[in-house]
């Protein structure tokens, strides 16, 4: 199995209830960064068993899947035991023994169409430009620094092809103009979207996922942003923002990042 196949097989155990499969894919010291769950292989397997016993079957629908070295990053829609659809980004690290050893994620409830009529998951999904992976990773790293971290905001137009920008954020319209209007509306309400630290930038071909930490309206927030790059410009964006839970509620001590 490829690393991507292993990650997809693992998340599918939530739907199948196959605890044996989950156990076979996981390293014993599996490190969990979802703060609502315990860490370790046994904790994950117990979660699979619990979902299998629930009266409403869990569903798993993977939308996009990519590999970057020893990591796999996925965009998936889950419905855990009938609790409602959630859009998620998952990152899995595979160790030197070929076992899944670490996991990070962000989840948010599936929302209605955004101002431009897009969902959180539709849009392009064709993987290409594998020879441009590192070039596209550098582009996004620079964009994060210059624009989202506010180090050189005057460079913003250089990252886009005019107003061509397909937006899947639930509250923002298409185009660089749509992003500007949304940020201006937030500013009028004295709400700031702050990116303090970039923890991971994963890439494969024309898709790049960034994991960042900051605040939204002063509340500690985890940002997962997926961008599609075309001809050296950012042309499409998906994201999941998640409030970072208060430390006194954490089910493990590994931290969100």
C-alpha positions in Angstrom: 0.0 0.0 0.0 1.1 3.5 -0.7 1.1 6.0 2.2 -2.0 7.6 0.7 -3.8 4.2 0.5 -2.9 3.6 4.2 -4.3 6.9 5.3 -7.5 6.4 3.3 -7.9 2.8 4.7 -7.5 4.2 8.2 -10.2 6.8 8.0 -12.5 4.3 6.4 -12.4 2.2 9.5 -14.6 4.8 11.1 -17.3 3.7 8.7 -16.5 -0.1 8.6 -15.8 -0.5 12.3 -12.8 -2.7 11.4 -10.7 -2.5 14.5 -8.3 -5.1 13.3 -7.5 -3.0 10.2 -7.1 0.1 12.3 -4.7 -1.7 14.6 -2.6 -3.1 11.8 -2.1 0.4 10.2 -1.1 2.3 13.4 2.1 2.5 15.3 1.8 1.6 19.0 2.9 5.1 20.0 0.5 6.9 17.6 0.5 10.6 18.5 -2.9 12.3 18.4 -3.2 16.1 17.9 -7.0 16.2 17.8 -7.5 17.5 21.3 -10.8 15.8 21.8 -9.3 12.3 21.7 -6.8 10.3 23.6 -3.4 9.5 22.2 -1.9 6.1 21.3 -3.0 3.2 19.1 -5.4 1.8 21.7 -7.3 5.0 22.0 -7.8 5.2 18.2 -9.0 1.5 18.0 -11.4 2.1 20.9 -12.9 5.1 19.0 -13.4 2.8 16.0 -15.1 0.2 18.2 -17.3 2.9 19.8 -18.5 4.2 16.4 -19.2 0.6 15.3 -21.5 0.2 18.2 -23.4 3.5 17.7 -27.0 3.2 16.5 -26.4 5.5 13.5 -23.7 4.4 11.0 -20.7 6.7 10.5 -20.1 7.9 6.9 -16.7 8.9 5.4 -16.4 10.5 2.0 -12.9 11.5 0.9 -12.8 14.5 -1.5 -9.1 15.0 -2.1 -5.9 13.1 -1.1 -2.3 14.1 -1.5 1.2 12.8 -0.5 4.2 14.8 0.6 7.2 12.8 1.7 6.2 10.9 4.9 2.9 12.8 5.2 -0.5 12.4 3.6 -3.0 15.3 3.6 -6.7 14.6 3.0 -9.9 16.6 2.6 -12.9 14.6 3.7 -16.5 14.8 4.8 -17.4 12.9 7.9 -20.6 12.2 9.7 -19.8 10.6 13.0 -22.6 8.5 14.3 -25.3 10.8 12.9 -23.9 14.0 14.5 -24.0 15.9 11.2 -21.7 16.4 8.2 -18.3 17.9 9.0 -15.6 19.0 6.5 -12.2 18.0 7.6 -8.5 18.3 6.7 -6.4 15.4 8.1 -2.6 15.1 8.1 -1.0 11.7 8.8 2.7 11.0 9.2 3.9 7.5 8.3 7.0 6.3 10.2 10.1 4.4 9.0 8.3 1.1 9.6 5.4 2.1 7.2 3.0 2.6 10.1 0.8 5.7 10.7 2.5 7.4 13.6 1.0 10.9 14.0 -2.2 12.8 13.1 -3.3 16.5 12.9 -6.7 17.8 11.8 -9.2 20.6 11.6 -12.9 20.1 11.4 -15.9 22.4 10.8 -19.7 21.8 10.3 -20.7 21.6 6.6 -22.3 24.9 5.7 -24.7 26.3 3.1 -23.4 27.8 -0.2 -21.1 30.7 0.1 -21.8 34.2 -1.5 -20.5 32.9 -4.9 -22.5 29.7 -4.7 -19.6 27.3 -3.9 -19.5 24.6 -1.2 -16.6 23.9 1.1 -15.6 20.9 -1.1 -16.5 21.4 -4.7 -14.1 22.7 -7.4 -11.0 21.4 -9.1 -9.4 18.2 -8.0 -7.1 17.2 -10.8 -3.5 16.7 -9.5 -0.9 18.0 -12.0 2.4 19.9 -12.3 4.3 17.4 -10.0 7.5 19.0 -11.3 6.4 22.3 -9.8 5.8 21.0 -6.3 8.6 22.9 -4.6 8.0 26.0 -6.7 4.4 26.1 -5.6 5.3 25.4 -1.9 7.7 28.4 -2.0 4.9 30.5 -3.5 2.5 29.7 -0.7 5.2 30.2 2.0 5.9 33.7 0.5 2.1 34.4 0.3 1.7 33.5 4.0 4.6 35.7 5.0 3.8 38.7 2.8 0.0 38.7 2.9 -1.6 36.6 5.7 1.1 37.6 8.2 1.0 41.1 6.9 4.8 41.6 6.3 4.4 43.0 2.8 0.7 43.5 2.0 1.5 45.6 -1.0 2.6 42.4 -2.8 -0.9 40.9 -2.6 -1.9 41.5 -6.3 1.3 39.7 -7.5 0.1 36.4 -6.2 -3.1 36.4 -8.3 -4.1 36.6 -11.9 -6.2 39.8 -11.7 -9.5 39.0 -10.0 -9.4 35.3 -10.9 -9.7 33.5 -7.5 -12.3 30.8 -6.8 -13.3 30.9 -3.1 -14.7 28.1 -1.0 -14.6 29.9 2.3 -18.2 29.8 3.7 -18.4 33.6 4.0 -16.3 35.1 1.2 -17.1 35.7 -2.5 -14.9 34.9 -5.4 -12.1 37.1 -6.5 -9.4 39.1 -4.8 -12.1 41.7 -4.5 -14.3 39.3 -2.6 -11.5 38.7 -0.1 -10.8 42.4 0.3 -14.5 43.1 0.9 -14.8 40.3 3.5 -11.7 41.6 5.4 -13.0 45.1 5.3 -16.4 44.0 6.7 -14.6 42.2 9.5 -12.5 45.3 10.2 -15.7 47.4 10.5 -16.7 45.0 13.3 -13.2 45.2 14.9 -12.6 41.6 14.1 -9.1 40.7 13.0 -7.9 37.5 11.4 -4.3 37.0 12.6 -1.8 34.4 11.3 1.0 34.3 13.9 2.8 31.1 13.2 3.0 28.7 10.2 3.5 25.2 11.4 3.4 23.1 8.2 3.3 23.7 4.4 2.6 20.5 2.6 2.5 20.2 -1.2 2.0 17.9 -4.1 2.0 19.3 -7.6 -0.6 22.2 -7.9 -2.1 21.8 -4.4 -0.6 23.2 -1.3 -1.9 22.9 2.3 -0.8 25.3 5.0 -1.3 24.8 8.8 -1.2 28.0 10.7 -1.9 29.3 14.2 -3.3 32.6 15.2 -6.4 34.3 16.4 -9.8 35.3 15.0 -11.5 38.1 16.8 -9.0 37.5 19.6 -9.8 33.8 20.0 -7.0 31.2 19.5 -7.6 29.7 16.1 -6.1 26.9 13.9 -6.1 27.7 10.2 -5.9 25.0 7.5 -5.8 26.5 4.0 -5.6 24.5 0.8 -4.7 26.4 -2.3 -4.5 25.4 -6.0 -1.8 27.0 -8.0 -1.9 27.5 -11.8 0.9 29.1 -13.8 2.5 30.5 -10.7 -0.6 32.2 -9.4 -3.1 31.3 -6.7 -6.4 30.5 -8.3 -8.5 28.5 -5.8 -8.9 28.2 -2.0 -10.5 25.9 0.5 -10.2 26.2 4.2 -11.3 25.0 7.7 -10.9 27.3 10.7 -11.2 25.8 14.1 -11.2 27.4 17.5 -8.4 25.9 19.7 -10.0 24.3 22.7 -9.1 25.5 26.2 -6.2 23.5 27.6 -8.2 22.3 30.6 -10.5 20.3 28.2 -7.8 18.5 26.2 -8.0 14.7 26.1 -4.2 14.5 25.3 -1.2 16.7 26.0 0.3 16.7 22.5 -1.0 20.1 21.6 -2.9 21.1 18.5 0.2 21.5 16.3 
